[in-house]
């Protein structure tokens, strides 16, 4: 059976879903998105994703097609219609359809699309084995704090990693790690968790915020600053966070084993706590 997807007010089979060829998301990547995890049929960290969505829209001077309550209702309806127990809900808001012009069209009506993906996000084998990453130059545009659909270079980064026999890539700018292709990056040194400070260079991850709060509540030390690949290779642990992988250990960076070359205790514990708390607070 095909999935039911949401397109501008309608719930339709995926094969019947249509967007205008003049949609600016298609023509200019003039669109933003969010991905919310689903556990036990419920939405994890939805308020955080909604808040970041409003910020992204505001930064691009783009109107929201619906309010937060309506957006939550759409998410829940899609989860129900697709009988989704575990997986993801993807949403995308574009500026809308208008004749092609670099200048923003004032008359365009924002376009809203959502779909689900059934996926095993808890029992991910990589969470037990850890992943290998390579470093690549960060060649993305400067406003990475806005969650736009401009994902070509991160996609290229993923392919560079695969070609090198790795799982993912960490991007480096001015000698320091910014973030992964679709996640925030961390290292652990002497029981201190280190991750890059927020700014226009990285996305303010929703899972990042939750994990740093959990770490502080567990009396773990957290330092928000830039770090180098060399520092990461010499760390006790490394890991990444995202809405699709939660907390995922990194066991190798550019061919060098991190720590003992196996998932470290802090990353493992943070994942356990995040999943436990995420389930309790899910909507």
KEVEX-191043 format. One record per residue: residue number from 1; residue in three letters; x, y negated, z of N, C-alpha, C in turn. Coordinates in steps of 0.1 Angstrom, whole numbers. Example, Ala and Ser with C-alpha at 12.3 -4.5 7.8 and 13.67 -1.06 7.14 Angstrom:
2
- n; res; n_u; n_v; n_w; ca_u; ca_v; ca_w; c_u; c_v; c_w
- 1; ALA; 132; 57; 78; 123; 45; 78; 132; 33; 78
- 2; SER; 128; 22; 71; 137; 11; 71; 129; 0; 79
//
This chain:
283
- n; res; n_u; n_v; n_w; ca_u; ca_v; ca_w; c_u; c_v; c_w
- 1; UNK; 8; 12; 0; 0; 0; 0; 9; -12; 0
- 2; UNK; 4; -23; -7; 12; -35; -8; 9; -43; 5
- 3; UNK; 18; -52; 8; 16; -61; 19; 6; -72; 16
- 4; UNK; 0; -77; 27; -9; -89; 26; 0; -101; 29
- 5; UNK; 1; -111; 21; 9; -123; 23; 0; -135; 24
- 6; UNK; 5; -145; 29; -2; -158; 31; 3; -168; 21
- 7; UNK; -5; -174; 13; -1; -184; 3; -11; -196; 3
- 8; UNK; -7; -207; 9; -15; -219; 9; -30; -217; 13
- 9; UNK; -32; -210; 24; -46; -209; 29; -52; -196; 26
- 10; UNK; -46; -188; 17; -52; -175; 13; -44; -163; 17
- 11; UNK; -51; -152; 22; -44; -140; 24; -46; -131; 12
- 12; UNK; -35; -127; 5; -37; -120; -7; -27; -108; -8
- 13; UNK; -30; -98; -16; -20; -87; -18; -7; -94; -24
- 14; UNK; 5; -88; -21; 17; -95; -25; 18; -96; -41
- 15; UNK; 12; -86; -48; 13; -87; -62; 4; -98; -68
- 16; UNK; -5; -103; -60; -13; -114; -65; -9; -128; -60
- 17; UNK; 2; -128; -52; 7; -141; -47; 14; -149; -58
- 18; UNK; 10; -162; -58; 16; -171; -69; 19; -184; -63
- 19; UNK; 30; -190; -68; 34; -203; -65; 37; -210; -78
- 20; UNK; 34; -223; -79; 36; -231; -91; 51; -231; -96
- 21; UNK; 54; -230; -109; 67; -232; -114; 73; -246; -111
- 22; UNK; 64; -255; -108; 68; -269; -105; 70; -271; -90
- 23; UNK; 69; -260; -82; 72; -262; -68; 86; -266; -65
- 24; UNK; 88; -276; -57; 102; -281; -55; 110; -272; -47
- 25; UNK; 104; -262; -40; 113; -252; -34; 119; -243; -44
- 26; UNK; 113; -241; -55; 118; -233; -67; 128; -242; -75
- 27; UNK; 125; -254; -77; 133; -263; -86; 145; -269; -79
- 28; UNK; 143; -273; -66; 154; -280; -59; 158; -274; -46
- 29; UNK; 153; -263; -42; 155; -257; -29; 151; -268; -18
- 30; UNK; 141; -275; -22; 135; -286; -13; 125; -279; -4
- 31; UNK; 130; -271; 5; 121; -263; 14; 129; -259; 26
- 32; UNK; 121; -256; 37; 127; -251; 49; 120; -238; 52
- 33; UNK; 126; -230; 62; 121; -217; 65; 124; -214; 80
- 34; UNK; 117; -203; 84; 119; -198; 97; 117; -183; 96
- 35; UNK; 123; -175; 105; 121; -160; 106; 118; -157; 121
- 36; UNK; 107; -151; 123; 104; -147; 137; 103; -132; 138
- 37; UNK; 110; -127; 149; 109; -112; 151; 96; -108; 157
- 38; UNK; 93; -96; 154; 81; -89; 159; 85; -77; 167
- 39; UNK; 81; -76; 180; 84; -64; 188; 70; -60; 194
- 40; UNK; 67; -47; 193; 55; -42; 199; 43; -50; 193
- 41; UNK; 43; -55; 181; 32; -62; 175; 31; -76; 180
- 42; UNK; 41; -81; 187; 40; -95; 192; 52; -103; 187
- 43; UNK; 51; -117; 187; 61; -126; 182; 71; -130; 193
- 44; UNK; 83; -129; 190; 94; -132; 199; 99; -147; 196
- 45; UNK; 99; -155; 207; 104; -168; 206; 97; -177; 196
- 46; UNK; 84; -175; 194; 76; -183; 184; 77; -198; 187
- 47; UNK; 75; -202; 200; 75; -217; 203; 88; -223; 198
- 48; UNK; 100; -216; 200; 112; -222; 196; 114; -223; 181
- 49; UNK; 109; -213; 174; 109; -214; 159; 100; -225; 154
- 50; UNK; 88; -227; 160; 79; -237; 156; 86; -251; 159
- 51; UNK; 92; -253; 170; 98; -265; 173; 109; -269; 163
- 52; UNK; 117; -259; 160; 128; -261; 150; 123; -264; 136
- 53; UNK; 112; -257; 133; 105; -260; 120; 101; -275; 119
- 54; UNK; 95; -280; 130; 90; -294; 129; 102; -303; 128
- 55; UNK; 113; -300; 135; 125; -308; 133; 131; -308; 119
- 56; UNK; 131; -296; 113; 136; -295; 99; 128; -303; 90
- 57; UNK; 115; -302; 91; 105; -310; 83; 108; -325; 85
- 58; UNK; 109; -329; 97; 111; -343; 100; 124; -348; 94
- 59; UNK; 135; -341; 95; 148; -345; 90; 147; -347; 75
- 60; UNK; 138; -339; 68; 137; -340; 53; 125; -349; 49
- 61; UNK; 119; -356; 59; 107; -364; 56; 96; -357; 49
- 62; UNK; 94; -344; 54; 84; -336; 47; 73; -333; 57
- 63; UNK; 61; -334; 52; 49; -332; 60; 47; -317; 64
- 64; UNK; 41; -315; 75; 37; -301; 79; 23; -298; 73
- 65; UNK; 22; -286; 67; 9; -283; 61; -2; -278; 71
- 66; UNK; 3; -274; 83; -6; -270; 94; 0; -274; 108
- 67; UNK; -9; -273; 118; -4; -276; 131; 1; -263; 138
- 68; UNK; 7; -264; 150; 14; -252; 156; 4; -241; 159
- 69; UNK; -8; -245; 164; -18; -235; 167; -23; -227; 155
- 70; UNK; -24; -234; 144; -28; -227; 132; -17; -218; 127
- 71; UNK; -5; -223; 128; 7; -215; 123; 8; -202; 131
- 72; UNK; 5; -203; 144; 6; -191; 153; -5; -182; 149
- 73; UNK; -17; -187; 146; -28; -179; 142; -25; -171; 129
- 74; UNK; -19; -178; 120; -15; -172; 107; -5; -161; 109
- 75; UNK; 5; -163; 117; 14; -153; 121; 7; -140; 126
- 76; UNK; -2; -143; 136; -8; -131; 142; -17; -124; 133
- 77; UNK; -24; -131; 124; -33; -125; 114; -25; -116; 104
- 78; UNK; -13; -121; 100; -5; -113; 91; 0; -101; 98
- 79; UNK; 4; -102; 111; 9; -90; 118; -2; -80; 119
- 80; UNK; -14; -85; 122; -26; -76; 123; -29; -69; 109
- 81; UNK; -30; -77; 99; -34; -72; 86; -24; -62; 80
- 82; UNK; -12; -64; 84; -1; -55; 79; 2; -44; 89
- 83; UNK; -5; -44; 100; -3; -34; 111; 12; -33; 114
- 84; UNK; 18; -45; 116; 32; -45; 119; 35; -44; 134
- 85; UNK; 43; -34; 137; 47; -31; 151; 60; -37; 154
- 86; UNK; 69; -36; 144; 83; -40; 146; 88; -45; 133
- 87; UNK; 94; -57; 133; 100; -63; 120; 101; -78; 121
- 88; UNK; 97; -85; 110; 99; -99; 109; 87; -106; 102
- 89; UNK; 85; -118; 105; 76; -127; 98; 84; -138; 92
- 90; UNK; 84; -140; 79; 92; -151; 72; 82; -161; 68
- 91; UNK; 85; -174; 71; 77; -185; 66; 85; -195; 59
- 92; UNK; 79; -201; 48; 86; -211; 41; 77; -223; 38
- 93; UNK; 82; -235; 40; 74; -247; 37; 82; -255; 27
- 94; UNK; 76; -257; 15; 83; -266; 5; 75; -279; 4
- 95; UNK; 82; -289; -2; 76; -302; -3; 63; -301; -12
- 96; UNK; 62; -291; -20; 51; -289; -29; 54; -290; -44
- 97; UNK; 43; -290; -52; 45; -290; -66; 43; -304; -72
- 98; UNK; 52; -307; -81; 51; -320; -88; 60; -319; -100
- 99; UNK; 58; -328; -110; 66; -328; -122; 81; -330; -118
- 100; UNK; 90; -323; -125; 104; -323; -120; 110; -337; -120
- 101; UNK; 115; -341; -108; 121; -354; -107; 129; -354; -94
- 102; UNK; 141; -359; -94; 150; -359; -82; 144; -367; -71
- 103; UNK; 137; -377; -74; 130; -385; -63; 119; -378; -57
- 104; UNK; 117; -379; -44; 106; -372; -37; 93; -376; -42
- 105; UNK; 84; -367; -46; 70; -371; -50; 62; -374; -38
- 106; UNK; 56; -386; -37; 47; -390; -26; 34; -383; -26
- 107; UNK; 29; -378; -37; 16; -372; -38; 16; -357; -36
- 108; UNK; 27; -351; -35; 28; -336; -35; 22; -331; -21
- 109; UNK; 15; -320; -22; 10; -314; -10; 19; -302; -6
- 110; UNK; 24; -302; 6; 33; -292; 11; 28; -278; 8
- 111; UNK; 36; -269; 5; 33; -255; 2; 37; -246; 13
- 112; UNK; 29; -237; 18; 32; -228; 29; 30; -213; 25
- 113; UNK; 41; -206; 27; 41; -191; 23; 46; -183; 35
- 114; UNK; 39; -172; 38; 44; -163; 49; 43; -149; 44
- 115; UNK; 52; -140; 48; 51; -126; 46; 58; -118; 57
- 116; UNK; 54; -106; 58; 60; -97; 68; 70; -88; 62
- 117; UNK; 79; -83; 71; 89; -72; 67; 89; -62; 78
- 118; UNK; 85; -50; 75; 87; -39; 85; 102; -35; 86
- 119; UNK; 107; -35; 98; 121; -33; 99; 124; -29; 114
- 120; UNK; 134; -19; 115; 138; -15; 128; 148; -25; 133
- 121; UNK; 144; -34; 142; 153; -44; 147; 159; -41; 161
- 122; UNK; 153; -31; 168; 158; -28; 181; 168; -17; 180
- 123; UNK; 165; -6; 173; 174; 6; 172; 182; 4; 159
- 124; UNK; 189; -7; 159; 198; -10; 148; 212; -3; 151
- 125; UNK; 216; 6; 142; 229; 13; 145; 241; 4; 147
- 126; UNK; 241; -8; 140; 252; -17; 142; 253; -23; 156
- 127; UNK; 242; -23; 163; 242; -28; 177; 250; -18; 186
- 128; UNK; 251; -6; 182; 259; 4; 190; 273; 5; 185
- 129; UNK; 275; 4; 172; 289; 5; 167; 296; -8; 166
- 130; UNK; 289; -19; 165; 295; -32; 162; 297; -34; 147
- 131; UNK; 300; -46; 143; 302; -49; 129; 316; -55; 126
- 132; UNK; 320; -54; 114; 333; -60; 109; 330; -72; 101
- 133; UNK; 338; -83; 104; 336; -95; 97; 349; -100; 90
- 134; UNK; 348; -107; 80; 359; -114; 74; 357; -129; 75
- 135; UNK; 368; -137; 73; 367; -151; 73; 367; -157; 59
- 136; UNK; 358; -167; 57; 358; -173; 44; 357; -188; 46
- 137; UNK; 360; -196; 36; 359; -210; 37; 345; -214; 37
- 138; UNK; 341; -224; 46; 327; -229; 47; 325; -239; 36
- 139; UNK; 318; -236; 25; 316; -245; 14; 301; -249; 13
- 140; UNK; 294; -249; 24; 280; -253; 24; 279; -268; 25
- 141; UNK; 266; -273; 22; 264; -287; 24; 265; -291; 38
- 142; UNK; 266; -304; 41; 269; -309; 54; 259; -308; 65
- 143; UNK; 246; -307; 61; 235; -307; 71; 230; -293; 74
- 144; UNK; 239; -285; 80; 236; -271; 83; 226; -270; 95
- 145; UNK; 224; -281; 102; 215; -281; 113; 200; -281; 109
- 146; UNK; 198; -283; 96; 184; -282; 90; 183; -268; 84
- 147; UNK; 173; -261; 87; 172; -247; 82; 165; -247; 68
- 148; UNK; 173; -251; 58; 168; -251; 45; 169; -238; 38
- 149; UNK; 163; -237; 26; 164; -224; 18; 176; -224; 9
- 150; UNK; 186; -233; 11; 198; -234; 4; 208; -223; 9
- 151; UNK; 205; -211; 5; 212; -199; 10; 221; -192; 0
- 152; UNK; 224; -199; -11; 233; -192; -21; 247; -189; -16
- 153; UNK; 253; -199; -9; 267; -196; -5; 267; -186; 6
- 154; UNK; 258; -186; 16; 258; -175; 26; 255; -162; 19
- 155; UNK; 247; -161; 9; 245; -149; 1; 258; -144; -5
- 156; UNK; 266; -154; -11; 279; -151; -17; 288; -146; -6
- 157; UNK; 287; -152; 6; 296; -147; 17; 293; -133; 21
- 158; UNK; 280; -129; 21; 277; -115; 24; 283; -106; 14
- 159; UNK; 282; -110; 1; 288; -102; -9; 303; -101; -8
- 160; UNK; 310; -112; -5; 324; -112; -3; 328; -102; 8
- 161; UNK; 320; -102; 19; 322; -92; 30; 321; -78; 25
- 162; UNK; 310; -75; 18; 308; -62; 13; 319; -57; 4
- 163; UNK; 324; -66; -5; 335; -63; -14; 348; -60; -6
- 164; UNK; 349; -66; 6; 361; -63; 14; 359; -52; 24
- 165; UNK; 348; -45; 23; 345; -33; 32; 341; -37; 45
- 166; UNK; 336; -50; 47; 331; -55; 60; 316; -57; 59
- 167; UNK; 310; -61; 70; 296; -62; 71; 291; -77; 70
- 168; UNK; 299; -86; 73; 295; -100; 73; 307; -109; 73
- 169; UNK; 305; -122; 72; 316; -132; 71; 313; -143; 81
- 170; UNK; 324; -148; 87; 324; -160; 95; 330; -171; 87
- 171; UNK; 323; -182; 87; 328; -193; 79; 337; -203; 87
- 172; UNK; 347; -208; 80; 358; -216; 87; 359; -229; 80
- 173; UNK; 359; -240; 88; 360; -253; 83; 370; -261; 92
- 174; UNK; 380; -267; 85; 390; -275; 93; 397; -266; 103
- 175; UNK; 399; -253; 100; 406; -244; 108; 398; -238; 119
- 176; UNK; 385; -241; 120; 377; -235; 131; 365; -228; 126
- 177; UNK; 360; -218; 133; 348; -211; 129; 336; -220; 131
- 178; UNK; 327; -220; 121; 315; -227; 122; 304; -217; 127
- 179; UNK; 301; -208; 118; 291; -197; 122; 292; -186; 112
- 180; UNK; 284; -176; 114; 283; -165; 104; 274; -169; 93
- 181; UNK; 272; -160; 83; 264; -163; 71; 249; -165; 75
- 182; UNK; 245; -158; 85; 231; -159; 90; 230; -158; 105
- 183; UNK; 240; -162; 112; 240; -160; 126; 250; -170; 133
- 184; UNK; 248; -171; 146; 258; -179; 154; 269; -170; 159
- 185; UNK; 281; -175; 160; 293; -167; 164; 298; -170; 178
- 186; UNK; 303; -160; 185; 308; -161; 198; 320; -152; 200
- 187; UNK; 328; -156; 210; 339; -148; 215; 338; -148; 230
- 188; UNK; 345; -138; 236; 345; -137; 251; 360; -136; 255
- 189; UNK; 364; -145; 264; 378; -144; 269; 378; -146; 284
- 190; UNK; 383; -136; 291; 383; -136; 306; 369; -138; 312
- 191; UNK; 359; -131; 306; 345; -132; 311; 339; -146; 308
- 192; UNK; 345; -154; 300; 339; -167; 296; 334; -165; 281
- 193; UNK; 321; -169; 279; 315; -169; 266; 318; -182; 259
- 194; UNK; 324; -181; 247; 327; -193; 240; 320; -193; 226
- 195; UNK; 313; -204; 223; 306; -206; 211; 306; -220; 206
- 196; UNK; 306; -223; 194; 307; -236; 189; 296; -245; 194
- 197; UNK; 299; -258; 197; 290; -268; 202; 280; -271; 190
- 198; UNK; 268; -275; 194; 258; -279; 184; 262; -292; 177
- 199; UNK; 258; -293; 164; 261; -305; 156; 256; -303; 142
- 200; UNK; 259; -311; 133; 254; -309; 119; 262; -298; 113
- 201; UNK; 272; -292; 119; 280; -282; 112; 274; -268; 113
- 202; UNK; 265; -266; 123; 258; -253; 125; 244; -255; 128
- 203; UNK; 237; -243; 127; 222; -243; 130; 221; -240; 145
- 204; UNK; 211; -247; 151; 208; -245; 165; 199; -233; 166
- 205; UNK; 206; -221; 167; 199; -208; 167; 189; -207; 179
- 206; UNK; 177; -202; 176; 167; -200; 187; 172; -189; 196
- 207; UNK; 177; -178; 190; 183; -167; 198; 195; -172; 206
- 208; UNK; 203; -181; 200; 215; -187; 206; 210; -194; 219
- 209; UNK; 200; -202; 219; 195; -210; 230; 191; -200; 241
- 210; UNK; 184; -189; 237; 179; -180; 247; 191; -172; 254
- 211; UNK; 200; -168; 246; 212; -161; 251; 220; -169; 260
- 212; UNK; 222; -182; 257; 230; -190; 265; 223; -193; 279
- 213; UNK; 210; -194; 278; 202; -195; 290; 203; -183; 299
- 214; UNK; 202; -171; 293; 203; -159; 300; 217; -157; 306
- 215; UNK; 227; -161; 299; 241; -160; 304; 243; -169; 316
- 216; UNK; 237; -181; 315; 238; -190; 327; 231; -185; 339
- 217; UNK; 219; -179; 337; 211; -174; 348; 218; -162; 354
- 218; UNK; 226; -155; 346; 234; -143; 351; 247; -147; 357
- 219; UNK; 249; -160; 358; 262; -166; 364; 274; -163; 355
- 220; UNK; 272; -162; 342; 283; -160; 333; 288; -174; 329
- 221; UNK; 300; -176; 327; 306; -189; 323; 304; -190; 308
- 222; UNK; 300; -202; 304; 297; -206; 290; 305; -218; 286
- 223; UNK; 312; -218; 275; 319; -230; 270; 316; -232; 256
- 224; UNK; 310; -244; 253; 306; -247; 239; 317; -255; 233
- 225; UNK; 325; -249; 224; 336; -256; 217; 340; -248; 205
- 226; UNK; 347; -254; 196; 352; -247; 184; 363; -237; 188
- 227; UNK; 364; -226; 180; 375; -217; 182; 380; -212; 168
- 228; UNK; 392; -207; 168; 398; -203; 155; 397; -188; 153
- 229; UNK; 400; -184; 141; 400; -169; 138; 410; -162; 146
- 230; UNK; 422; -169; 147; 433; -163; 155; 429; -161; 170
- 231; UNK; 422; -171; 175; 417; -170; 189; 407; -158; 190
- 232; UNK; 398; -157; 180; 388; -147; 180; 394; -133; 180
- 233; UNK; 405; -132; 172; 411; -119; 170; 418; -114; 183
- 234; UNK; 422; -124; 192; 428; -121; 204; 418; -121; 216
- 235; UNK; 405; -122; 213; 395; -123; 224; 393; -109; 230
- 236; UNK; 386; -108; 241; 382; -96; 247; 370; -90; 240
- 237; UNK; 361; -98; 235; 349; -94; 228; 345; -105; 218
- 238; UNK; 337; -101; 209; 331; -111; 200; 317; -105; 196
- 239; UNK; 308; -115; 193; 294; -110; 189; 288; -122; 182
- 240; UNK; 276; -118; 176; 268; -128; 169; 254; -127; 174
- 241; UNK; 246; -138; 172; 232; -137; 176; 223; -143; 164
- 242; UNK; 211; -137; 163; 202; -142; 153; 188; -136; 156
- 243; UNK; 178; -141; 150; 164; -136; 153; 163; -122; 147
- 244; UNK; 171; -119; 137; 169; -106; 131; 178; -95; 137
- 245; UNK; 189; -99; 144; 198; -89; 150; 199; -90; 165
- 246; UNK; 193; -101; 171; 194; -103; 185; 208; -106; 189
- 247; UNK; 214; -97; 197; 229; -98; 200; 236; -86; 194
- 248; UNK; 245; -89; 185; 252; -78; 178; 267; -80; 180
- 249; UNK; 273; -69; 185; 288; -70; 187; 296; -70; 174
- 250; UNK; 307; -77; 175; 317; -78; 164; 330; -71; 169
- 251; UNK; 334; -61; 162; 345; -52; 166; 358; -54; 158
- 252; UNK; 357; -61; 147; 369; -63; 138; 367; -77; 131
- 253; UNK; 378; -84; 130; 378; -97; 123; 390; -97; 114
- 254; UNK; 388; -98; 101; 399; -99; 91; 409; -87; 93
- 255; UNK; 403; -75; 96; 411; -63; 97; 417; -61; 111
- 256; UNK; 416; -71; 120; 422; -69; 134; 411; -65; 143
- 257; UNK; 413; -55; 151; 403; -50; 161; 402; -60; 172
- 258; UNK; 390; -62; 176; 387; -72; 188; 385; -63; 200
- 259; UNK; 393; -67; 211; 392; -60; 223; 397; -46; 221
- 260; UNK; 389; -36; 224; 392; -22; 222; 387; -17; 209
- 261; UNK; 381; -26; 200; 376; -21; 188; 362; -15; 189
- 262; UNK; 356; -17; 201; 342; -12; 203; 334; -23; 210
- 263; UNK; 321; -22; 209; 312; -32; 216; 316; -35; 230
- 264; UNK; 317; -47; 234; 321; -50; 248; 309; -51; 257
- 265; UNK; 312; -50; 270; 302; -50; 280; 293; -62; 281
- 266; UNK; 298; -74; 279; 290; -86; 280; 280; -87; 268
- 267; UNK; 285; -84; 256; 275; -84; 245; 264; -73; 247
- 268; UNK; 268; -62; 251; 258; -51; 253; 248; -55; 264
- 269; UNK; 253; -61; 275; 244; -65; 286; 235; -77; 281
- 270; UNK; 240; -86; 274; 232; -97; 269; 221; -92; 260
- 271; UNK; 224; -83; 252; 214; -77; 243; 203; -70; 251
- 272; UNK; 206; -63; 261; 197; -56; 269; 187; -66; 276
- 273; UNK; 193; -77; 282; 185; -87; 289; 176; -94; 279
- 274; UNK; 182; -98; 267; 174; -105; 258; 162; -97; 253
- 275; UNK; 164; -84; 250; 153; -76; 246; 142; -74; 257
- 276; UNK; 147; -73; 269; 137; -72; 280; 129; -84; 282
- 277; UNK; 136; -96; 282; 129; -108; 284; 120; -112; 272
- 278; UNK; 126; -109; 260; 119; -112; 248; 105; -105; 247
- 279; UNK; 105; -93; 251; 93; -85; 251; 83; -91; 261
- 280; UNK; 87; -94; 272; 79; -100; 283; 72; -113; 278
- 281; UNK; 80; -121; 271; 75; -135; 268; 68; -135; 254
- 282; UNK; 69; -124; 246; 63; -124; 233; 48; -127; 233
- 283; UNK; 44; -134; 222; 30; -138; 220; 22; -129; 212
//
